[in-house]
Amino acid sequence: MKSGNWQATVRNRAGDRYSESFPLKAQARAWGTEMETQSARGSMRDPRAGEITFREWHDRWWDARIVEPRTLRGGFGQ
């Protein structure tokens, strides 16, 4: 990288990419190896987890929902 840092990038089973930058090549390699190991075991956790609060996540989810007008009116079974 232009900054002089080393970057490691891995993909989980769903194909999502995760990258981290480190000042040392050995640190980048160790992080990448650990993330690949976690992915192979099925225990990989999103490194960005915890960067937003539940409230922020909920508000984003709520705004992104698509709800049919009939559902909003409460027209169940009518």
VENJO-V396503 format. One record per backbone hydrogen bond with DSSP energy under -0.5 kcal/mol. NH is the residue of the N-H (numbers start at 1). CO is the residue of the C=O. Records with the same first field share a line. If there is no record, write none. Layout:
NH: CO, CO
This chain:
4: 1
6: 22
8: 20
10: 18
12: 16
15: 12
18: 10
20: 8
22: 6
28: 24
29: 25
30: 26
31: 27
32: 28
33: 29
34: 30
35: 31
36: 32
37: 33
38: 34
39: 35
40: 36
41: 37
42: 38, 39
43: 38
44: 38
49: 46
51: 48
57: 53
58: 54
59: 55
60: 56
61: 57
62: 58
63: 59
64: 60
65: 61, 62
67: 65
71: 68
72: 68
73: 69
74: 70, 71
75: 70
76: 74
78: 75
